Amino acid sequence: MVYLDNAATTKMKDSVIQSMLPFFNDNFGNASSTYTTPGQNSRSALENARAEVAKAIGAESTEIYFTSGGSEADNWAIKGICEKNKKKGNHIITTTIEHHAILHTCEYMEKQGYRVTYLPVDEFGMVSVKSVEEAICEDTVMVSIMFANNEIGTINPIGEIGALCREKGVIFHTDAVQATGAVPINVKEMNIDLLSMSSHKFHGPKGVGALYIRKGVQIENLIHGGAQEKGKRATTENVAGIVGMATALKEATENMEEKTKKITYLRDKLINEVLSKVPYTRLNGHREKRLPNNTSFCFKYIEGESLLLSLDIEGFVVSSGSACTSGSLDPSHVLLGIGLPHETAHGSLRATLSEFTTEEEIDSFVAALIPIVQRLRDMSPLYEELKKGMI
Ligand SMILES: *Cc1c(COP(=O)(O)O)cnc(C)c1O
């Protein structure tokens, strides 16, 4: 099997699994207990993990709050900030191509009486800083704009948006689930107030993530109960998961430059080969300002779903866009958001790499893709018309 769906989830590393194991048996104690063993081992492991996660994004330990994943962090950021800062207003700014964890939360906020501005993006999927500036008004509570898009990989000018929001006194959240561990992030330099991340996107375990909340930012508590996570998110800590997440993030940020170089080389090889060898194909997203591991294409005159199935049969695991929307026949909101017509958006394919992807895998993927696309097009009535010069 050739796994090229690392934007959906990643394989856990052995080192990550090893780091977690002691917390399932020997160190099973409750991290919030006072006895020395085994609870204290859990407590110190938890706090070391918090420090490690903080370090990876240039934050303080005390600014990291563990959650059950990226979606929970996104939900908490928006609902928690709006509720606690009601006096400031009822306006939220986001973009049309956010992950559903943001978009559906914003739709929920609209039902609660909030006004949401969904900023359009350009043909590459990038939001302009100027459009953010123009959208900010008196009653704007927060801006939530993703660091990097999960379908097309485009990276937004987060530092500039952060600086603008800070200057205007508006709280700035970014969904950095795809960017964390993949590109350098410094929440202080980038003026980020809240940032969501998810462990399973960088070779850590599923079901654990974090929300960075800058010191001084007022947010409503998420889970009422015990004193865990400073009372903001009660429930006995998922120590094994949190330790695994910290190990994975530490390893992801170590030698990032070197790994990025290797992944970028393979990404660009894949893009260049596909664009040069498969006619009527477009690359989605920005050519340079994109995640090192992301490729996203649209093949005209074919259905993405049939393409995925054919590739799957030959052992290549890719996706049409996001894992959350596959299975539905609606074209991706991201591809529509960058201005693609429905019929083009239907023929989409996302192949996302990891540090484990090899050049042989990329070569065999391209070799398999070319005849499959041709076979599917040969069955398409539209392609038939095209060949006859009718369209
Ligand atoms: C995967 C993803 C999420 C959701 O993270 P979970 O941990 O699976 O809930 C949110 N935003 C983006 C951009 C993602 O890629």
The ligand as an SDF file (V2000), in Angstrom:
LIG
                    3D

 15 15  0  0  0  0  0  0  0  0999 V2000
   -8.0260   17.5160   10.7590 C   0  0  0  0  0  0  0  0  0  0  0  0
   -8.3700   18.9340   10.8850 C   0  0  0  0  0  0  0  0  0  0  0  0
   -9.2060   19.3860   11.9270 C   0  0  0  0  0  0  0  0  0  0  0  0
   -9.8620   18.4430   12.8880 C   0  0  0  0  0  0  0  0  0  0  0  0
   -8.9560   17.8410   13.7880 O   0  0  0  0  0  0  0  0  0  0  0  0
   -9.4390   16.5810   14.6410 P   0  0  0  0  0  0  0  0  0  0  0  0
   -8.3430   16.3630   15.6350 O   0  0  0  0  0  0  0  0  0  0  0  0
   -9.5590   15.4300   13.6880 O   0  0  0  0  0  0  0  0  0  0  0  0
  -10.7300   16.9410   15.2810 O   0  0  0  0  0  0  0  0  0  0  0  0
   -9.4530   20.7460   12.0270 C   0  0  0  0  0  0  0  0  0  0  0  0
   -8.9110   21.6120   11.1650 N   0  0  0  0  0  0  0  0  0  0  0  0
   -8.0900   21.2300   10.1620 C   0  0  0  0  0  0  0  0  0  0  0  0
   -7.4920   22.2630    9.2660 C   0  0  0  0  0  0  0  0  0  0  0  0
   -7.7970   19.8730    9.9830 C   0  0  0  0  0  0  0  0  0  0  0  0
   -7.0020   19.5040    8.9910 O   0  0  0  0  0  0  0  0  0  0  0  0
  1  2  1  0
  2  3  1  0
  2 14  2  0
  3  4  1  0
  3 10  2  0
  4  5  1  0
  5  6  1  0
  6  7  2  0
  6  8  1  0
  6  9  1  0
 10 11  1  0
 11 12  2  0
 12 13  1  0
 12 14  1  0
 14 15  1  0
M  END
$$$$
